[in-house]
Amino acid sequence: MIEKQLRSQLRALCITRGLLHFEPVKKFLQMLDTLEDSSSTADRISSIGAYAASLLPYNMDLATAMLDFLKSDRNVYVENILAGRDNQALEAMLKAELELLTQAASVAPQLIASRLPGYRGYLPIWQTGSHDIQTEYCNYLKDVRTAGFGMFRGNYMFALGRRHVYPVSHPDPVRLSDLHGYERQRSVVLRNTRLLLEGGTASNVLLYGDSGTGKSTTVKAVANELGPEGLRLVEVRKSQIHRLPRLLDELGREPLKFVVFIDDLSFTDEDDNFGSLKAILEGSVQSRAANVVIYATSNRRRMIRETFSERGDDDIHANETVQQKTALSDRFGITLAFTNPKRDDFLQMVRQLAGDTDVPEEELFAGAERYALEKGGRSGRVARQYVEQLALAR
C-alpha cells in the first residue's frame, strides 16, 4: 500500500529530519501506523481526528504546516547556504526529501476514509495539493543571505530575552523622515551603518547628551530605514552586558548585519558591567564580528559617576584611576553629542512638526516657549509633545 511505503520513507528523512518531531507530521505518521497495524476501528478514527486537529493552526493543510516549520528550521542545508558553501550532494538529497514531503501532503482524506470499510459516520477533512513544497522552499532560500532566515526574515527589531533573541512584537515604526534637528549627528550614524552594510569597517557609536533629544529614536529610525537592506537591531539591557560575548558570537554566524543597541547606559562605581563592556569594545581576546556594531546611548559622555573626592590625592595614582573610569567612552570609534537645542533650533523643530497648522506662527512659537518653560527646558521630545497637545486642543 502507498501509505505503508510512504511512512517508511518519511522515517528515513535526513536533512529535514526535524519534521519527525513536528506535531502534524508525528500525528500523520501515527495515523498511517494505525491503518497498517491491528488497531481497532475506534483507534483508527481517533488517530484521524488527532491528525486533523494538529492541522487546525495551518488552515487544515499539511503542506502549509511543513513549509512553516522548514522556514524556521536551521538544518545543515540552510547552514551551508548561510556560509556561502555549495554542496551538490546535499542539494540532491534535499530535493528527494521535499518530493517525499509533497507526497505526504497530497494524501487525501478520501483515501484514508477508504481504509475504514463499513464506517459511515463523521470524519474530518483536510486540504491537499495546495503547495509545491520543493519550489516554495527553494524560492524562500534563494535570497536568504540578504533577506534573512527564520525569525530574522521580515523582522527588523529584536531584544535579548532570558535565553534567546526574540522579535519585538510592536516595534517603534519611526523613520528618519519623521525626525527634525540634529541632521549632522543622524547623517553620521546613517553613513556608519551603511558602511557596515557594504562590508566596510564600521565603528561602534556612542550617542550622548540631554534627555529627550532623540538619541534612541535616531538608532531605531536608522534600523527601520536600512532593515530592507539587511540590517537588524538587537536591544540589550545594561544588566545583560555580561552576555554580550556569546551574543556577538551567535550573530557573527549570521549573514545579515546587526546593530547591538544598549539604551540609557550608565554605571555605578563598582558595576561589573563597566569592565565587561570596556573589554568587549576593545581589549578582549575575542575580536568583534565584522557584521556587528554596538550603538549605545547615555545622558553622560563618561557614563560613570565621578565625584570630586575621587580626584583627591589619597590615591597615589589618582590620575590613572580617573582615566580608568573615563576610558569607556574613548573606546567607541564615534561619539556624537545631542545637546538641548537653542531657541531658534527648537522653534524650527516646532515649525516642522506642526506642518500646515492654521495657528499663526507668532502664537505657535509663544505657546512652544511657554510649554518648554513648564517642562523645564527645550528638547526634541518637548517640541513633539507640544505639537501633539496643540492638535488635541483644536
C-alpha positions in Angstrom: 0.0 0.0 0.0 1.2 3.6 -0.8 0.7 4.6 2.9 3.0 1.8 4.1 5.8 2.8 1.7 5.3 6.5 2.5 5.6 6.1 6.2 8.8 4.1 5.9 10.4 6.6 3.6 9.4 9.5 5.9 11.2 7.9 8.8 14.4 8.0 6.7 14.4 11.8 6.4 17.9 13.2 6.9 18.2 16.9 6.2 14.6 17.7 7.2 14.6 15.1 10.0 13.5 17.7 12.5 10.0 17.4 10.9 9.6 14.0 12.6 9.3 15.8 15.9 6.8 18.3 14.5 3.3 17.6 15.8 1.4 17.5 12.4 4.0 15.1 10.9 4.0 13.0 14.1 0.2 12.7 14.0 0.3 11.9 10.3 2.7 9.0 10.8 0.7 7.8 13.8 -2.4 7.8 11.7 -0.7 5.7 9.0 0.6 3.3 11.6 -2.9 2.6 13.0 -4.2 2.0 9.4 -1.5 -0.7 8.9 -1.5 -2.5 12.3 -4.3 -4.4 14.0 -5.7 -1.3 15.7 -9.5 -1.2 16.2 -11.7 1.0 14.1 -12.2 3.3 17.1 -8.4 3.7 17.4 -8.1 4.4 13.7 -10.9 7.0 13.8 -9.2 8.6 16.8 -5.9 8.9 15.0 -7.6 10.5 12.0 -9.2 13.1 14.3 -5.9 13.8 16.1 -4.1 14.3 12.8 -6.8 16.7 11.5 -6.7 18.6 14.8 -3.0 19.1 14.5 -3.6 20.9 11.2 -6.1 23.5 12.6 -3.4 26.2 13.1 -2.3 25.7 9.5 -5.5 26.1 7.5 -6.0 22.3 7.6 -3.1 21.8 5.2 -0.1 19.6 5.9 2.0 21.4 3.2 1.4 24.8 4.9 2.4 23.3 8.2 5.6 21.7 6.9 6.6 24.9 5.0 6.1 26.9 8.2 8.4 24.5 10.0 11.1 24.4 7.3 11.2 28.2 7.1 12.5 28.3 10.7 14.5 25.0 10.8 18.2 25.8 10.5 19.2 22.5 9.0 22.6 21.6 7.5 21.5 22.7 4.0 20.5 26.1 5.3 23.8 26.4 7.3 25.7 25.7 4.0 23.8 28.5 2.2 24.3 31.0 5.0 28.0 30.2 5.0 28.1 30.6 1.2 29.0 26.9 0.5 27.8 24.8 -2.4 27.2 21.1 -1.8 25.5 19.3 -4.8 25.1 16.0 -2.8 23.1 17.8 -0.1 21.1 19.6 -2.8 20.1 16.3 -4.4 19.2 14.8 -1.0 17.1 17.8 -0.1 15.3 17.6 -3.5 14.4 14.0 -2.9 13.1 14.7 0.6 11.0 17.7 -0.5 9.4 15.5 -3.2 8.6 12.9 -0.4 7.0 15.7 1.7 4.9 16.7 -1.2 3.6 13.2 -1.5 2.7 13.2 2.2 0.8 16.4 1.9 -1.2 15.0 -1.0 -2.7 12.1 1.0 -6.4 12.9 0.7 -9.0 12.3 3.4 -11.0 10.2 1.0 -8.0 7.7 0.7 -7.8 7.5 4.5 -11.6 7.0 4.8 -11.4 4.1 2.4 -9.4 2.2 5.0 -12.4 2.1 7.3 -14.8 -0.3 5.4 -18.3 -0.3 6.8 -17.9 3.0 8.7 -20.4 5.7 7.6 -20.0 8.2 10.4 -18.3 11.6 10.6 -14.7 12.1 9.6 -12.8 15.4 9.4 -11.3 16.5 6.1 -8.2 18.5 5.2 -6.7 20.2 2.2 -4.3 18.6 -0.2 -2.2 19.7 -3.2 -2.3 23.4 -2.4 1.5 23.9 -2.4 4.6 22.8 -4.4 6.8 22.4 -1.3 10.0 22.0 -3.3 9.5 25.1 -5.4 8.3 27.3 -2.5 11.0 26.2 -0.1 13.8 26.6 -2.6 12.5 30.1 -3.6 12.5 31.0 0.1 16.1 30.1 0.3 17.3 32.0 -2.8 17.7 35.4 -1.0 18.3 34.1 2.5 21.7 35.7 2.7 20.2 39.2 2.2 16.6 38.8 3.5 17.5 36.6 6.5 16.3 33.3 7.7 13.7 32.2 10.3 12.9 35.0 12.8 15.4 37.4 11.1 13.3 37.4 7.9 10.7 40.1 7.9 11.5 41.4 11.4 14.0 44.3 11.9 14.0 44.8 15.7 14.8 42.2 18.3 15.5 42.0 22.1 17.7 39.7 24.1 15.5 37.6 26.4 16.3 35.3 29.2 17.8 32.7 26.9 17.5 33.8 23.3 17.0 36.7 21.0 13.3 37.3 20.0 11.5 39.6 17.6 9.9 42.7 19.2 6.1 42.3 18.9 5.3 46.0 18.4 8.5 47.8 17.2 8.7 51.6 17.1 7.9 52.5 13.4 9.8 55.8 13.5 11.6 56.8 10.3 14.3 59.3 9.6 11.8 61.5 7.8 9.8 61.8 11.0 12.7 63.4 12.8 13.8 67.0 12.9 17.0 68.6 14.0 20.4 67.0 14.7 20.8 66.3 11.0 24.6 66.2 11.2 24.6 63.6 14.0 22.0 61.4 12.2 23.9 61.6 9.0 27.0 60.3 10.8 25.0 57.3 12.2 23.5 56.6 8.8 26.8 56.7 7.0 28.5 54.5 9.5 25.6 52.0 9.4 25.7 51.9 5.6 29.4 51.2 5.7 28.6 48.2 7.8 26.0 47.0 5.2 28.6 47.5 2.5 31.1 45.2 4.2 33.4 48.0 5.4 34.9 48.5 8.8 32.2 50.4 10.7 32.7 51.9 14.2 30.9 51.4 17.5 28.9 54.6 18.3 28.1 56.4 21.5 25.2 58.9 21.3 25.3 61.0 24.5 23.6 64.2 25.7 20.5 65.6 27.2 17.3 63.7 27.7 14.6 63.9 25.0 17.0 64.9 22.2 16.3 61.9 20.1 19.4 59.6 20.7 17.4 56.4 21.0 15.0 57.4 18.3 17.9 58.0 15.9 19.1 54.5 16.3 15.7 53.0 15.8 14.9 55.2 12.8 18.2 54.1 11.1 17.2 50.4 11.8 13.8 50.9 10.2 15.4 52.7 7.2 18.0 50.1 6.5 16.1 47.0 7.6 15.1 46.1 4.0 18.8 46.2 3.0 19.8 43.5 5.6 20.2 45.4 8.9 18.8 44.1 12.2 18.8 45.8 15.6 19.1 43.7 18.8 18.4 45.6 22.0 20.4 44.6 25.1 19.7 45.8 28.6 22.6 47.0 30.7 22.1 44.1 33.1 22.7 41.7 30.2 26.0 43.1 29.1 27.8 40.1 30.6 26.0 38.0 27.9 27.4 40.1 25.0 30.3 37.8 24.1 28.0 34.9 23.5 25.5 37.0 21.6 28.2 38.5 19.4 29.4 35.0 18.6 25.9 33.9 17.6 25.3 37.0 15.5 28.7 36.6 13.8 27.4 33.4 12.3 24.6 35.2 10.5 24.9 36.7 7.0 22.9 39.8 8.0 24.4 42.9 9.6 23.5 43.8 13.2 23.4 46.8 15.5 23.6 45.7 19.1 21.7 48.6 20.9 22.3 49.5 24.6 20.0 52.3 25.7 20.4 54.7 28.5 23.8 53.4 29.6 25.3 54.5 32.9 27.3 52.7 35.6 27.8 52.9 39.4 31.2 53.0 40.9 31.5 49.2 41.4 29.4 47.9 38.5 30.9 44.8 36.9 29.2 45.5 33.6 31.5 48.5 33.2 34.6 46.4 32.9 32.8 43.8 30.8 31.7 46.4 28.2 35.1 48.0 28.1 36.7 44.7 27.3 34.2 43.9 24.6 34.7 47.2 22.9 38.5 46.9 22.9 40.9 44.7 24.7 39.2 41.4 24.8 40.9 38.3 23.3 37.6 37.8 21.3 37.6 40.1 18.2 34.3 41.7 17.3 32.4 40.1 14.4 32.7 42.0 11.2 28.9 42.1 10.8 28.1 43.6 14.2 28.5 47.1 15.7 27.5 48.4 19.1 25.4 51.6 19.4 24.9 52.9 22.9 23.1 56.0 24.3 23.8 57.8 27.5 23.0 61.0 29.3 26.6 61.3 30.3 29.6 61.1 27.9 31.7 59.4 30.6 28.8 57.1 31.6 30.1 56.6 35.1 29.5 58.8 38.1 32.7 60.7 39.1 32.9 62.8 42.3 35.4 65.5 43.2 36.6 63.4 46.1 37.8 60.8 43.7 40.2 63.5 42.3 41.9 63.9 45.7 45.4 62.9 46.5 44.6 60.0 48.7 45.3 57.6 45.8 48.9 57.5 44.8 47.9 57.1 41.2 44.8 59.2 41.3 45.2 60.4 37.7 45.3 56.8 36.5 42.2 56.0 38.5 40.3 58.8 36.9 41.5 57.8 33.4 40.4 54.3 34.0 36.9 55.4 34.8 36.6 57.7 31.8 38.2 55.3 29.3 35.0 53.6 28.2 33.7 56.4 26.0 37.0 56.6 24.3 36.6 53.0 23.1 33.7 54.0 20.9 35.0 54.9 17.5 32.4 57.6 17.1 30.9 59.8 19.8 28.1 62.2 19.0 26.6 64.9 21.2 22.9 65.5 21.4 22.5 68.7 23.5 19.3 70.6 24.1 18.6 72.9 21.1 19.0 76.6 21.2 15.8 78.7 21.0 15.9 79.2 17.2 16.6 75.5 16.6 13.8 74.5 19.0 11.3 76.7 17.3 12.3 75.4 13.9 11.5 71.9 15.1 8.1 73.1 16.3 7.5 74.7 12.9 8.4 71.5 11.0 6.4 69.2 13.3 3.3 71.5 13.2 3.2 71.2 9.4 0.3 73.1 7.8 -1.3 74.2 11.0 -3.5 77.2 10.8 -2.1 78.6 14.1 -0.3 81.9 13.4 3.4 81.5 13.7 3.8 84.1 16.5 1.1 82.3 18.6 2.7 78.9 17.8 6.1 80.0 18.9 4.9 81.8 22.0 3.0 78.7 23.1 6.0 76.5 22.4 8.2 78.7 24.6 5.7 78.6 27.5 5.3 74.8 27.1 9.1 74.4 27.2 9.3 76.5 30.3 6.7 74.3 32.0 8.6 71.2 31.0 11.9 72.5 32.3 13.7 73.1 29.1 13.8 72.7 25.3 14.2 69.4 23.5 13.0 67.5 20.5 10.7 65.5 22.8 9.2 68.7 24.2 8.7 70.1 20.7 6.8 66.9 19.7 4.7 66.8 22.8 3.8 70.5 22.4 2.6 69.9 18.8 0.6 66.9 19.9 -1.1 68.8 22.7 -1.8 71.6 20.3 -3.6 69.2 17.9 -5.7 67.8 20.7 -6.8 71.2 21.8 -8.1 72.3 18.4 
